[in-house]
Amino acid sequence: MIKKVTLTVTSLIGLLAATSFAAEKTYVFGIVAKSNNNPVFQAAKTGAEDEAKKLSQEHGVNVKIDWRTPNEEDPQKQVQAIEQLVNAGASGIAVSCSDANKLTDAINSAVNKGIPVVCFDSDAPKSKRLANFGTDDIDCGHKVMEQLAKEMGGKGVVAILAGNQNAPNLQKRVQGVKEIAKNYPDIKILDTFYHKETPQDAAAEVETVQQAHPEITGWAMVGGWPLFTDNALKFAPGSVKVVAVDALPAELGYLRDGHVQVLLAQQVYEWGTTSVDLLYAKAAENKNPPSSFVKGDLIPITKDNVDEFAKNWDKWLPKK
């Protein structure tokens, strides 16, 4: 008799466990960033995985991340990744678009099949994506110039370093720099200088322009390209003021040695956390964001807080 009761209880426990397991809803969110070897996207991956764990615990569900990012930037591989995620039945997809035109059809196809898509960092504004989370590029240009004008004491000659001349986001940042510069009658914008977006090309452009125009006393860098390599800035620390976008590990040394006064860090970890939050709200609760653009604020990093900020990268980047 005792044995029979024991078996019954055991069976009941197994049945309850099976029922609980069956009731646990699973959501799989695909993340398609631009390139796997870029630290900002590794930070986004960590953010996405951390948020998936948090949501799983809070809601009693199983949230998984399916990371489908090419090793090098390749919009066609991003298209293929989105198609593969659709075929695999993903609950939602987040993508940072290397080429909006090439990705729009793939995004629309996913949405038409009932899979919500959000963009982060780099948008596809003409697509059916649910929302875009990232930097307000005109505001970014405003903040670069505001910080630079403060460092320059409101006077001097500024050169703008602007990367790819055809990139819409960089064009907007340059526009923002010029708008704020008009507020400072004693600051002159010399010109905007474009270059291939490699550290070596960017550093060479800065050196060439600075030598040709020694009157330059400030650089407004709407991207941090030259700071991804060592010894890129040949002038004496502090003799020319520099404000640049992004605060990757390679850039932080320029703050510490005084070559750069301010780095404006994008919320790269939040590219992952916020994207997953937006997708979960739509997939699990059918909630749309209040706006199709979700702004990520820029964080000023200076010599005073660089060491504290650097600790983030210890958490965000995979351990080697």
Number of C-alpha atoms within 10 A of each C-alpha: 5 7 8 9 10 11 11 12 12 12 12 12 12 12 12 12 12 11 11 11 11 10 11 13 14 15 21 22 28 29 29 27 30 26 20 18 13 14 18 25 24 21 22 25 29 21 22 29 18 16 22 25 15 14 17 17 12 9 11 13 18 15 22 21 21 16 19 21 24 18 13 12 18 15 19 14 18 26 20 14 22 27 15 14 23 22 10 11 15 21 23 27 29 30 30 27 24 20 19 17 14 15 23 19 15 19 27 18 16 22 19 11 10 15 22 26 28 25 28 28 23 19 24 23 15 11 20 18 23 19 26 27 25 24 20 19 20 20 18 25 26 22 21 28 29 20 19 26 24 11 18 18 10 15 17 20 19 26 22 22 25 24 23 15 14 9 11 11 20 21 18 19 25 25 18 21 25 19 15 17 21 12 12 14 10 13 19 17 18 14 11 16 17 16 19 14 15 14 18 17 16 26 21 16 19 21 16 11 13 19 13 10 13 11 13 20 19 26 23 27 29 28 21 24 25 24 26 21 15 14 12 20 20 12 14 9 16 15 12 24 23 28 30 28 25 26 28 20 17 13 21 23 17 22 23 15 12 18 22 24 23 27 29 23 17 22 24 25 21 22 29 27 21 22 28 30 17 23 29 22 13 19 19 13 9 11 12 14 16 8 10 15 18 18 14 18 15 19 16 21 23 20 18 10 11 18 14 10 17 15 11 13 17 11 12 19 16 12 6 3
